[in-house]
Amino acid sequence: MSSSDSDSTSDDDFIIGVLQVLPRPRSFRDRSNPFTEYDDTDFKQRFRLSKTMFIELLDMVQDHLCQNTQCSMSLSPILQLLIALRYYATGVFQAVLGDHIRIHKSTVCRIVKKVSTCIASLKPKYIQMPKTEADRKVVYEDFYKMRQCPKVIGAIDCTHIRIQSPNKNIGERFRNRKGYFSINVQAVCNSNLQFKNIVARWPGSVHDSTIFDNSLLRAQFENNEFGDAVMVGDGGYACRNYMMTPLSNPVTEAEIRYQKAQIGTGNVIERTFGVWKRRFPVLLVGIRTQIPTTLVTIIATAVLHNMLINSNDPLPVDETLLIEDLRQQVPVFLVPQTGNIKRRTLIDTVFI
């Protein structure tokens, strides 16, 4: 081999070595816009709301989703919102979602957290208990039409939202009695399947009654903020002045009628949970994010649920294909509990 050939080979090896240690050129992936690609039916199936509702939601959150960057390839608010909605609609691993939308998994994680936080911030507007007597009267009448149960302001219960296993130091706190990791979410709904109160911050191992006993809602009832209104709950709650629960052993005709009315009225919360989870399957298959992101995702989907019911935006047509804050410290004044007396009075005066 000549010296010139040796020098050429040495140069080639040097160039190859340099290229191997250089960072890969940054590549920009083509990003499609599903809003323009799909008609309204297909769009709703994939993102769980109509295009009209999407535009309305975008108007509410887009100012908070704008990127503070001069980069021409930053994600627009419309794409950020579509990514989060697609995550709510599928519950798939974020890596798969990232490949579908053609962005990196880490970007998807940040977007889901950011968009969920923006939507969850709308909670005071879309999820609130009736504040005035006029508002409560409307709720009373709607519930009364169901099973003739008077003065009902809401039905209360808890549901478990499956999550991935948290870190080993706190993981067992989130394991519920059925053996999987979850967030135990307390909610109150009206007769129209709308959430009127929701608490999503307790580990799955915590009992329903403990969540209620430590809630702002209990403090409000104890402080008589809702007048003589009552809620209906299952046997997991204590019978109180404002909490009507089932009888353990109804005997008389009046007790049997009360039992049917109480259970029939209370079942509305189970239907609400069912519609909510069918609308957003991520709640069924499980949320695979860090706990803070999981909590705001739950609240965000509850806000969207109420928005869509308010706008009469029904579920997609092929539902048969789907599988089924710091704690607010409020003074609670201890008052004598006469829930059993009130329940007996209700039975003897209304259901005789």
Solvent accessible surface area in square Angstrom, and as a share of the most:
residue,aa,sasa,rsa
1,M,193,0.86
2,S,57,0.37
3,S,90,0.58
4,S,75,0.48
5,D,75,0.39
6,S,53,0.34
7,D,88,0.46
8,S,59,0.38
9,T,72,0.42
10,S,66,0.43
11,D,84,0.43
12,D,74,0.38
13,D,89,0.46
14,F,147,0.61
15,I,94,0.48
16,I,93,0.47
17,G,29,0.28
18,V,58,0.34
19,L,112,0.56
20,Q,140,0.62
21,V,123,0.70
22,L,96,0.48
23,P,116,0.73
24,R,222,0.81
25,P,125,0.79
26,R,178,0.65
27,S,92,0.59
28,F,109,0.46
29,R,118,0.43
30,D,117,0.61
31,R,89,0.32
32,S,47,0.30
33,N,49,0.25
34,P,10,0.06
35,F,38,0.16
36,T,101,0.59
37,E,102,0.46
38,Y,49,0.18
39,D,86,0.44
40,D,69,0.36
41,T,92,0.54
42,D,59,0.30
43,F,0,0.00
44,K,28,0.12
45,Q,56,0.25
46,R,80,0.29
47,F,4,0.02
48,R,3,0.01
49,L,2,0.01
50,S,18,0.11
51,K,46,0.20
52,T,106,0.61
53,M,8,0.04
54,F,0,0.00
55,I,74,0.37
56,E,72,0.32
57,L,0,0.00
58,L,18,0.09
59,D,90,0.46
60,M,53,0.24
61,V,1,0.01
62,Q,63,0.28
63,D,115,0.60
64,H,124,0.55
65,L,0,0.00
66,C,70,0.42
67,Q,75,0.33
68,N,162,0.83
69,T,65,0.38
70,Q,181,0.81
71,C,53,0.32
72,S,110,0.71
73,M,64,0.28
74,S,46,0.30
75,L,11,0.05
76,S,43,0.28
77,P,28,0.18
78,I,37,0.19
79,L,21,0.10
80,Q,1,0.00
81,L,0,0.00
82,L,1,0.01
83,I,1,0.00
84,A,0,0.00
85,L,1,0.00
86,R,52,0.19
87,Y,3,0.01
88,Y,0,0.00
89,A,11,0.08
90,T,30,0.17
91,G,3,0.03
92,V,57,0.33
93,F,123,0.51
94,Q,12,0.05
95,A,49,0.38
96,V,90,0.51
97,L,4,0.02
98,G,1,0.01
99,D,105,0.54
100,H,107,0.48
101,I,17,0.09
102,R,111,0.41
103,I,8,0.04
104,H,117,0.52
105,K,103,0.44
106,S,50,0.32
107,T,29,0.17
108,V,0,0.00
109,C,50,0.30
110,R,150,0.55
111,I,8,0.04
112,V,0,0.00
113,K,102,0.43
114,K,67,0.29
115,V,0,0.00
116,S,0,0.00
117,T,66,0.39
118,C,17,0.10
119,I,0,0.00
120,A,15,0.12
121,S,76,0.49
122,L,31,0.15
123,K,62,0.26
124,P,98,0.61
125,K,126,0.53
126,Y,33,0.13
127,I,8,0.04
128,Q,73,0.33
129,M,14,0.06
130,P,10,0.06
131,K,147,0.62
132,T,73,0.42
133,E,98,0.44
134,A,71,0.55
135,D,68,0.35
136,R,23,0.09
137,K,115,0.49
138,V,89,0.51
139,V,17,0.10
140,Y,20,0.08
141,E,84,0.38
142,D,41,0.21
143,F,0,0.00
144,Y,100,0.38
145,K,152,0.64
146,M,56,0.25
147,R,115,0.42
148,Q,91,0.41
149,C,1,0.01
150,P,31,0.20
151,K,81,0.34
152,V,0,0.00
153,I,0,0.00
154,G,0,0.00
155,A,0,0.00
156,I,2,0.01
157,D,13,0.07
158,C,16,0.09
159,T,15,0.09
160,H,40,0.18
161,I,0,0.00
162,R,102,0.37
163,I,11,0.06
164,Q,74,0.33
165,S,67,0.43
166,P,20,0.13
167,N,92,0.47
168,K,191,0.81
169,N,129,0.66
170,I,56,0.29
171,G,6,0.05
172,E,113,0.50
173,R,136,0.50
174,F,13,0.05
175,R,92,0.34
176,N,9,0.05
177,R,207,0.75
178,K,135,0.57
179,G,37,0.36
180,Y,51,0.19
181,F,34,0.14
182,S,0,0.00
183,I,1,0.01
184,N,1,0.00
185,V,0,0.00
186,Q,0,0.00
187,A,0,0.00
188,V,0,0.00
189,C,0,0.00
190,N,12,0.06
191,S,21,0.13
192,N,81,0.41
193,L,40,0.20
194,Q,26,0.12
195,F,0,0.00
196,K,37,0.16
197,N,27,0.14
198,I,3,0.01
199,V,22,0.13
200,A,10,0.08
201,R,62,0.23
202,W,27,0.10
203,P,13,0.08
204,G,3,0.03
205,S,64,0.41
206,V,31,0.18
207,H,105,0.47
208,D,30,0.16
209,S,32,0.21
210,T,55,0.32
211,I,0,0.00
212,F,2,0.01
213,D,51,0.26
214,N,53,0.27
215,S,8,0.05
216,L,56,0.28
217,L,1,0.01
218,R,44,0.16
219,A,2,0.01
220,Q,40,0.18
221,F,15,0.06
222,E,13,0.06
223,N,46,0.24
224,N,106,0.54
225,E,89,0.40
226,F,12,0.05
227,G,40,0.39
228,D,79,0.41
229,A,2,0.01
230,V,7,0.04
231,M,0,0.00
232,V,0,0.00
233,G,5,0.05
234,D,61,0.31
235,G,65,0.62
236,G,33,0.32
237,Y,11,0.04
238,A,57,0.44
239,C,25,0.15
240,R,27,0.10
241,N,46,0.23
242,Y,13,0.05
243,M,0,0.00
244,M,1,0.00
245,T,6,0.04
246,P,33,0.21
247,L,25,0.12
248,S,122,0.78
249,N,113,0.58
250,P,40,0.25
251,V,105,0.60
252,T,70,0.41
253,E,115,0.52
254,A,13,0.10
255,E,19,0.09
256,I,62,0.31
257,R,99,0.36
258,Y,0,0.00
259,Q,27,0.12
260,K,131,0.55
261,A,6,0.05
262,Q,3,0.01
263,I,78,0.40
264,G,8,0.08
265,T,0,0.00
266,G,15,0.15
267,N,69,0.35
268,V,0,0.00
269,I,5,0.03
270,E,92,0.41
271,R,115,0.42
272,T,0,0.00
273,F,9,0.04
274,G,18,0.18
275,V,25,0.14
276,W,0,0.00
277,K,29,0.12
278,R,74,0.27
279,R,7,0.03
280,F,2,0.01
281,P,7,0.04
282,V,0,0.00
283,L,3,0.02
284,L,42,0.21
285,V,43,0.25
286,G,3,0.03
287,I,0,0.00
288,R,82,0.30
289,T,14,0.08
290,Q,132,0.59
291,I,41,0.21
292,P,83,0.52
293,T,11,0.07
294,T,0,0.00
295,L,39,0.20
296,V,39,0.23
297,T,0,0.00
298,I,0,0.00
299,I,22,0.11
300,A,0,0.00
301,T,0,0.00
302,A,0,0.00
303,V,0,0.00
304,L,2,0.01
305,H,2,0.01
306,N,2,0.01
307,M,3,0.01
308,L,1,0.01
309,I,48,0.25
310,N,89,0.46
311,S,53,0.34
312,N,130,0.66
313,D,13,0.07
314,P,88,0.55
315,L,41,0.20
316,P,8,0.05
317,V,141,0.81
318,D,39,0.20
319,E,33,0.15
320,T,132,0.77
321,L,140,0.70
322,L,44,0.22
323,I,102,0.52
324,E,142,0.64
325,D,117,0.60
326,L,165,0.82
327,R,102,0.37
328,Q,109,0.48
329,Q,145,0.65
330,V,50,0.29
331,P,92,0.58
332,V,52,0.30
333,F,133,0.55
334,L,162,0.81
335,V,65,0.37
336,P,112,0.71
337,Q,76,0.34
338,T,56,0.32
339,G,2,0.02
340,N,95,0.48
341,I,116,0.59
342,K,68,0.29
343,R,34,0.12
344,R,96,0.35
345,T,70,0.41
346,L,26,0.13
347,I,1,0.00
348,D,65,0.33
349,T,88,0.51
350,V,64,0.37
351,F,13,0.06
352,I,134,0.68
